[in-house]
Amino acid sequence: MNKEIIDKYFRNQTTPEETRKVLEWFETPEGQKYLQERMDIDFDLMDRNELKPFVPELDSEQLYKSINKRVKKKSFPGKRKSDWLTPVLKVAAIFAVIITTSILYVTQTVENVEEVTKSVPVVFQTDDVQQSIITLRDGSVVRLNHDSELVVAKNFLDRTREVTLTGEAYFEIEHDADQPFIIHANQSSVEVLGTAFNVRSLSNTYNVQVAVVDGKVSFANKTHDEKELSVVLSKGQYGYLDLEEQTIAVDEVAIENYLAWKNGRLVFEELTLSQVCTQLHRLYQIKCSYKNEELKDLQLTANFSNDSLEKTLSVIALTLKIDYSIDNEQVHWFYDTESEI
């Protein structure tokens, strides 16, 4: 098995075909040995006592038995690379790897969607600390972020495959030209022309965001009183629909950061502070102001774990040797005293 493909699998970056090959290899003696060794290493890196406040339902031995049981199955949720720095990061990692209790509880396969949804929709929900991996009848995989809801239409797998999203989810869709896959999110629709992409449509915001990892999607704003706005987004492109302004902006700057909830990291490579703040606004619903206009042009290169807004701002400030303050949803950037001397 190609090591590059295996590494891509554990970073959740494989195509459906590559995922299939990796999972088949996991069933071989060589693959079983590799997976067991990798799991043993990851499990040993965790302090089992630190996990107890977050997963009291299972003790360490029960968890490890569950891990070994899942190794024997043919379907494994993806795994992201984690730096295991703090208990919070460890718990964040828990939701994304096969050695975790949360995914053991909420990984779901819709075996009979075709029959079940003839009369009623199927609804999947996550709470504020939970993520879910959902495998649909057509083979498509949806990774649902916390505080999110996915509704599978009652006529799913008829002429179209339609779902409605509130919150955030990462989609890996099996292409079928005869049965288009369509995601409804707020006042927008995303029609799948490719395979892997992220959709963000939070209930308390007036925007919809789409980041395409592989393939293409058609991204459209549909309202009753306005002409439809639509764009086709390709691999590496990001679309931002402003529902108040009725505009769609497209860019190709560091789109991996829009998957930070899944991949666990924020990466900025020679981006200006102004560009960074644009992404912070989209990710955290905050706005930036600058005491000096020249601050906007400071260039940032940083790669760190996606922990919290506070940590993100601290890393940016330390790297650029500047300071900041927060007032409600406004971040004020300014030179610190030492930098001005």
N, C-alpha and C positions, 0 to 999 in steps of 0.2 A: 504494500500500500504506500502511495506517495505521501511523504511526511508533510509536504506543503498543504495537501488537501486535508489531512488530519488536523493540522494547526488551524486551517480555515474553519473546520467543523467546530472546534472548541472556541472559536471567536464568533460563531453564528454567522459566517460569511459564505457558506457553501450554497451552491444551487441545489434544487431538489434532486437532480440526478447525482450530484456529488454526495449529497446526504445519503441517498440510497446506497451508493457504493461503500461509504464508510460504515453504515449500519450493517451491511452484509459482511464486511470484513470483521466487525466486532463479534460476529458469530463464529469465526474461525478460531482455532486454538491460539494462533499468534495474536489475533485481535483481542481475545479474552484475556490473555496474559498482559498485553499492553494496557488494557483498560483497568484491570485489577491493580497493576502497579501504579498507574496514574491516580486512581482513586485512593489507594493507600497513602500516597504522598500527600494529596490534598487533605485527606481526613486528619492525618497526623499534624498538619499545619494549624489546625483549628484547636483551640482550647475548648474541650467539651463542656466545661463548667460555664463558660461564657455564653453558650448557646441556650442554657436552661431557661433564663428569663424570657426568651423569645419563643422557644418551642417546648413548653412544659409538658405537652401531651406525650412526648417520646423521650425516654432517657437515651443515653449514648449508645447502649448496646442494642436497643430496639432500632435506633436509627441505622446503625451499621448493618444489622440484619436486613433492613429494608433495602439498603444499598445493594447488598449482595444479591438479593432477590431480583432487583430490577436489572442487574447485569445480564441475567439469563433471558430477558425479554428482547424482542427484535426492535422495538421502537424506543429511542432515547431522546429526550428533549436536548436541545443544544446546550453548550456550556460556554461561558465567557471566561476570559482570563481575569484573575483577580489578584490584588496585591496583599490582601488579608491584613491590612494595617490596623484596623480598629474593630471592636465588636460590632459597630454599626455596619462597617464595610463587610464584615463576615456575614452578617445577616442579609445584606444586600446581595452578596454572592450566593447565599442560600437559595434565593428565588430563581437563580439562573443556571444551576448545575444539577446533575443527576444525583448528587449525594445530599440533597436537601429535603427537608420535610415539607416545605410549602409546595413545591412542585409535585411531591408525592401525593399531596392531598388534592391539588387542583388541575393536574394534567388530565385532559378530557378528550375522549374520542367519540365523535358523533357517528355511531355505527349505522343508525337507521334514520338518518335525516330525511331520506326520500319519503318514508312512510309517516314518520312522526309529524313532519311539517305540513302535511296535507290539510290539517285542520287548524293548527295553532303555530305561531312562531316559536322558535327555541331561543331562550334568553340565557346569556352567560354574563355574570357580574363578578367583579373583584372588589375587595374592600381596600382600606387605605394602607395595608401592609402586604397585600397579596398580589401575585401575578399568576397568570394562567396560560397554559399552552393548550390550544384547542385544535384537534385534527378533524376536519370536516369529511363528509362522506366522499367527496370528489378527490381527496388526497391533499387538499390545501391545508396549510398550517397557519394559525393565527396566534401570535403571542400577545396577550392582553395585559397592558400595564395596570398598575393599581388604580383604584377609583374609576374603573371603566366598565362599559357595558357594550356587549355585542348581541344584536338581535338577528337571528337567521330567519329570513322571510318564510312564510308558510308555503310559498310555491317554489322554494329553493329546489334547483335541479329540474325545473320544468323547462321553460325556454331560456331563462336567465338564472344566474346564481346571485341573489341580492342579499346584502346584509346592511344593517344600520349600526353605526358606531357613535358612541358618546364616550369621550376620553381619548385614549391613545392605544394604538396597536401596530404591530409589525406583521406584515402579510407576506407569505410565500405561496403563490397561487399556481396551481396546475393549469396551464393554458388550454383553453378549449374554444376555438373560434365559433362553434355552434351554440355555446352556452356562455355568453359574456359574464364575467364576474364584476359586479357593480357594488361599490360601497357608498352608502348615503351618510353624510356627516354634516349636521347642521343644514345650511342652505347650499350644500355642494354635493357633487357626486364624483367619484373616482372610478373610472372604468379601466380594467386591467388589460394592458396590451403586452405585458411582460411578466416578471416573476416576483421580485422582491422589493418592498417599499414600506415606508412608515407613514402612518396617518395620525395626525394630532388634532383633535377637535374637542377641547375642554368645555364643559357646560357653562362655565362662568366667564368665557372670553368671546370676543367677536371676530374670531379668525379661524381658519382651517389651514393646516400645514401638511405638506406632502414631501417626503424625501425619497428619491428613487435610488436604490442600491444596485438593481440589475433590471434590464428590460425597459419597458415604457409604460406610462399610464396617461390617460386622458383625464385632466382635472378641470372641472367646470363649476361655475357658480350659477345656480338655477333659482330664480325668483319669479313671482307672478307678474311683477310690474316693471321689470327691467330686462333689457336684452341680455341673453346669456353670454357670459364671459367664459372662455375656455382656452386651455393651452395643452400641448402634449409635452410631458416631461420625460426626458431620457435618463439613462444611467448617469449618476453623478450630479443630477440637477435637483433643485429644491424650489417648491412653489409655495407662496404665502398669499392666501386669499384674505383680504381685509373686507369684512362684511359691512362695515360702516361706510367705507369709501368706495365699495364696489369695484375693487381693483385686484389684480393678481400680479405679484412680483415674482420674478424667476431669477435665481442666481446659482452659482456653482462653487461657492466659498465654504470649505470645511463642512460639507453636509453630514459627515460622520458625527458631528456634535449633536445633530438632531436625533441621533440614536443613542445618546449617552445613557439614557435610562436602561437600555438593553446591554450595551457594550461596557458600561461602567467607567468610561473615561471621557475627558474633554481634551481636545487636541487643537492648539492654535499654532500655526506655522507662518511667521512673518505677516501677521494680520495687524492692521492698525487698531488702536484702542476704539476708534469709531466703529470699525467692522466688528470687533469683539462685542461692543455694546449692542449692536444690532442683534447679534445672536442671543445675548443675555436677555434682551427684551422679549424675544420670541420664546425663549426657554422658561424664563421666570416671571414674565409680565412686569418687568421693571424698566424704568427709563434712566438715561444718564445725562448729567450736566457737567460742564467743565469750567473751572475757575479761569483757566488759560486755554485759549483756542488751540495752542500748539500741542496740548495734551492729546488731542484727537489723532495726531499723526504719529504718536509713539508706537513702535512696532513690538508686538509680543510674539514670542515663541515659547510655548509651554505645553507640557503633556502631564496630566495628573488625573487622579481618580475623581469621579463625579460623586461627591459626597453631599454638599449643600451649597446654597447660594453664598453663605458666609465664607466657607472655605474657598470657593471660587474667587470671590472678591479679594480675599487675603492673598492668595497665590498671585493674582494679577498685580496687586499693589507691591508685594515684595519683589516680584520680577522686574517691574518697571521703576522701582524705587520712588513710588508716589504714595499718596494716602487717599482715603475716602471716608465719607460719612453717609449714613442712610437715613432718609426722612420719608416715612411711609413707603411708597413704591418708587422713590427717586434716589438714585445713587449720585453723590456729588464727588467728582474727582479733583484733586489738587496736589500740588507739590508739597511734600512734607518739609519740615524745617531743615533737616540735614541736607536734603537735596538742593535747597535754595542757597545754602552757604557756599 
